[in-house]
Amino acid sequence: MDFFKYIHAVGTGPKGNRDLSFDEAKDMMTQILNQSVPSEQIAAFLLGWRLKPETIEEFRGAIAACDAEMQTTKVENSLELGYPFDGKAKNPYIFPLVAKELAKTDLNLVVIGGEKQPAKNGITLKEIATKLELSSNIHYFERIEFFKKMHDLTDIRRKLGLRSGFNTIEKLPGVGQSEYAITGVFHKPYVKKYSEIFSDRYKRFALIQGNEGTPELFSKGRLWIVNGDATEEFIIDPEHYGIHYKKSWDKIDLQESLEQINNPSEEYLKLAKLNAAVYLFVTQRADSIDDAFAMLNG
């Protein structure tokens, strides 16, 4: 189908804009992934699509196109962690320490990395994963290897320099065919949006008010677990578990991030244990976060 039809649908203003159908969104995404249209048209669509804004049906169609282009590898007993591709700017990653806490269980973590995307200029998961010796229960997937067509759009996205619908689509590609998944959200309205897009792709789907939009809890926040049409909310306060970690408000560099992982403070290790407990609860290996935390301390 003529791609300009899609640009017209998202780029003519409130009176002229319309939503794409599932099939149209799938075709749109297929053309973008194949780069069968000029990069200027791709950038124009992405900008208009974000301003329109995107619908759940459009996201579902776009993800269906992505599914057709990806190579997946089954990781048994796994939880997929949905990280943003624009990185973390002010705090280190904690997933390598969480994995060490989970080593005494059968739970594997699936993480995805790739080239930095707009708009936050943070430290990417790829930079961490490729500079550390990861635990055997971390399964790191490099996007260029399992989804090269999305990787190849990096230059266009960087030239656009803004967030787009891709920032949502790419967080949970399902590369490990995991039964469980968790991703981070900034605000509660995103809970419904992400649930409608992703929850039916997993046996159990969770969202957390994670640090810098990641599935990593650093301070008091909320956890949402989606069960069918119902969503259950939990409040998690690290102080309840005797944890008094103070997150950073200043930008850190890659070396500082690696140093805090390689030589963690006592409070940071406690925080890793709490995150591990959350993951055990999400994956139904414990009846509550309290039970999981006690189990890890046993």
C-alpha positions in Angstrom: 0.0 0.0 0.0 1.2 3.6 -0.7 3.1 4.7 2.4 2.0 8.3 1.9 -1.5 7.2 2.9 -0.1 6.5 6.3 1.7 9.8 6.5 -1.6 11.5 5.6 -3.4 9.6 8.3 -1.2 10.9 11.1 0.1 14.2 9.7 -2.9 16.3 8.6 -3.9 17.7 12.0 -6.7 16.9 14.5 -9.5 17.2 11.9 -7.9 15.1 9.2 -6.0 12.5 11.2 -7.4 9.0 11.6 -6.3 5.8 13.3 -4.8 3.0 11.3 -6.4 -0.5 11.3 -4.4 -3.5 12.6 -3.6 -4.5 9.0 -2.6 -1.0 8.0 -0.3 -0.7 11.0 1.3 -4.1 10.2 1.8 -3.0 6.6 3.2 0.4 7.7 5.7 -1.3 10.0 6.7 -3.8 7.4 7.5 -1.1 5.0 9.5 0.8 7.6 11.5 -2.3 8.6 12.3 -3.0 5.0 13.1 0.6 4.4 11.3 0.4 1.2 10.3 4.1 1.5 12.6 7.1 1.8 14.0 7.9 5.3 12.4 11.3 5.2 8.9 9.6 4.9 9.8 7.3 7.8 10.8 10.2 10.0 7.7 12.2 9.0 5.4 9.3 9.9 7.1 8.6 13.3 6.7 12.3 14.3 3.1 12.5 13.2 2.3 9.1 14.7 3.6 10.3 18.1 1.6 13.6 17.9 -1.6 11.9 16.8 -1.0 9.8 19.1 -0.6 6.0 18.7 -3.4 3.6 19.5 -3.4 0.1 21.0 -4.5 -1.4 17.8 -1.7 0.3 15.9 0.8 -0.9 18.3 -0.5 -4.4 18.0 -0.3 -4.3 14.2 3.2 -2.9 14.3 4.4 -5.6 16.8 2.9 -8.3 14.6 5.1 -7.0 11.8 8.1 -7.1 14.1 7.3 -10.7 15.2 7.5 -11.8 11.5 11.0 -10.4 11.2 12.6 -11.6 14.4 14.6 -14.7 15.3 13.6 -16.0 18.8 15.3 -18.5 21.0 13.4 -20.3 23.8 14.8 -19.6 27.3 13.1 -22.0 29.8 12.0 -20.7 33.2 12.6 -17.1 32.2 11.5 -13.6 32.9 11.9 -11.0 30.2 13.0 -7.6 31.5 11.9 -4.7 29.4 14.5 -1.9 29.4 14.4 1.3 27.4 17.1 1.7 24.7 18.0 5.2 25.7 19.8 4.1 28.8 20.1 5.1 32.4 21.7 8.5 33.1 21.8 8.9 36.9 22.1 5.5 38.5 23.9 2.2 37.9 22.2 -0.9 36.6 21.3 -3.6 39.2 20.3 -6.6 37.1 23.7 -8.3 37.3 23.5 -8.3 41.1 19.9 -9.4 41.0 20.9 -12.4 38.8 23.4 -13.4 41.4 20.7 -13.4 44.1 18.5 -15.6 41.8 21.3 -18.1 41.2 20.0 -20.3 44.0 16.6 -20.5 42.1 15.6 -21.8 38.7 14.7 -18.4 37.3 16.5 -17.0 34.3 16.6 -13.4 33.2 16.2 -12.3 29.6 17.7 -8.9 28.7 18.0 -7.2 25.4 20.6 -4.6 24.3 21.5 -2.6 21.3 22.7 0.8 20.0 21.5 3.9 21.9 18.2 5.4 20.8 16.7 8.9 21.4 16.0 10.7 23.5 17.8 10.3 26.9 21.6 10.1 26.5 22.1 7.5 29.1 24.3 4.4 29.6 22.8 1.6 27.7 22.2 -2.0 28.9 24.5 -3.1 26.0 27.4 -1.1 27.4 27.0 -2.9 30.8 26.3 -6.4 29.4 29.3 -6.4 27.1 31.8 -5.1 29.7 30.9 -7.5 32.5 31.1 -11.3 33.0 27.4 -12.0 33.4 26.0 -14.8 35.5 24.9 -17.9 33.7 21.2 -17.2 34.5 21.3 -13.9 32.5 20.5 -14.5 28.8 21.7 -11.4 26.9 20.4 -10.9 23.4 22.0 -8.4 21.0 19.4 -6.8 18.8 21.5 -6.7 15.7 21.7 -10.5 15.9 18.0 -11.3 16.3 16.3 -8.3 14.8 18.7 -6.5 12.4 16.0 -4.6 10.5 15.1 -2.7 13.7 18.7 -2.1 14.4 19.2 -0.7 10.9 16.7 2.1 11.7 19.0 3.5 14.3 20.5 6.2 12.0 17.0 7.5 11.0 15.9 7.6 14.6 19.0 9.5 15.8 18.5 12.0 13.0 14.9 12.5 14.2 16.2 12.9 17.7 12.9 12.4 19.4 11.0 9.5 21.1 8.7 7.6 18.9 6.3 4.7 19.0 9.4 2.5 18.5 10.5 3.3 22.1 7.4 1.4 23.3 7.5 -1.4 20.7 11.1 -2.3 21.3 11.1 -2.8 25.1 9.6 -6.3 25.0 10.3 -8.1 21.8 9.7 -11.6 23.2 13.0 -12.9 21.9 13.3 -15.5 24.7 9.7 -16.7 24.4 9.5 -16.1 28.1 6.3 -16.9 30.0 6.8 -13.9 32.2 7.7 -10.3 31.7 8.1 -7.0 33.6 8.9 -3.5 32.4 9.2 -0.1 33.9 6.7 2.8 33.7 7.0 6.4 34.8 3.3 7.2 35.4 0.2 5.2 36.2 -1.6 6.0 32.9 1.1 3.9 31.1 0.0 0.9 33.1 -3.3 0.5 31.1 -1.5 1.2 27.8 1.3 -1.3 28.3 -1.1 -3.9 29.7 -3.3 -3.7 26.6 -0.3 -3.9 24.3 1.7 -6.7 25.9 -0.1 -8.6 28.6 -1.7 -11.3 26.3 1.8 -12.2 25.1 2.8 -13.6 28.5 1.4 -16.0 31.1 1.9 -13.2 33.6 2.8 -9.6 32.9 3.9 -7.0 35.4 4.9 -3.3 35.4 6.8 -1.4 38.1 7.6 2.2 38.8 11.2 1.5 38.1 14.3 3.7 38.2 14.5 5.8 35.0 11.8 3.8 33.3 13.6 0.4 33.9 12.2 -2.7 35.6 14.6 -1.9 38.5 13.2 -0.7 41.9 15.4 1.9 43.6 12.9 3.6 45.9 9.3 3.4 47.1 7.1 2.6 44.2 4.2 0.6 42.8 4.1 -2.8 41.2 1.2 -3.8 39.0 0.4 -7.4 38.0 -2.0 -8.1 35.2 -4.3 -11.1 35.4 -6.6 -11.2 32.5 -8.8 -8.0 32.6 -7.8 -7.3 36.2 -4.8 -5.4 37.4 -3.6 -5.8 41.0 -1.5 -3.0 42.6 1.2 -3.4 45.3 3.2 -0.7 47.1 6.8 -1.6 47.7 8.9 0.4 50.2 12.6 -0.6 50.5 12.6 0.8 54.1 10.1 -1.9 55.0 12.9 -4.4 54.3 15.5 -2.4 56.2 17.0 -0.9 53.0 18.2 2.7 53.1 19.8 3.1 49.6 19.9 6.7 48.4 19.5 6.9 44.6 21.6 9.5 42.7 20.2 12.7 41.2 23.5 13.4 39.4 24.6 12.1 36.0 27.1 9.3 36.2 29.4 7.8 33.6 29.9 4.2 32.5 33.0 3.7 34.7 31.1 4.8 37.8 28.2 2.5 36.9 30.5 -0.5 36.4 32.3 0.3 39.7 29.1 0.2 41.7 28.2 -3.1 40.2 31.7 -4.6 40.7 32.1 -3.2 44.2 28.5 -2.8 45.5 27.8 -1.2 48.9 25.9 -3.3 51.5 22.7 -1.3 50.9 23.0 -1.8 47.1 23.3 -5.6 47.7 20.1 -5.4 49.8 18.4 -3.5 47.1 19.4 -6.2 44.6 17.9 -8.9 46.9 14.6 -6.9 47.0 14.5 -6.7 43.2 15.1 -10.4 43.1 12.2 -11.0 45.5 9.9 -8.9 43.3 10.9 -11.1 40.3 10.2 -14.3 42.2 6.8 -13.0 43.1 6.0 -11.9 39.5 7.0 -15.4 38.3 4.8 -17.1 40.9 7.7 -18.7 42.7 6.6 -17.0 45.9 3.2 -16.1 47.3 4.3 -12.6 48.3 7.3 -10.3 48.0 7.8 -10.7 51.8 8.0 -14.5 51.4 10.4 -14.2 48.5 12.7 -11.8 50.4 12.7 -14.1 53.4 13.5 -17.1 51.2 16.5 -15.2 49.7 17.7 -14.3 53.2 17.3 -17.9 54.4 
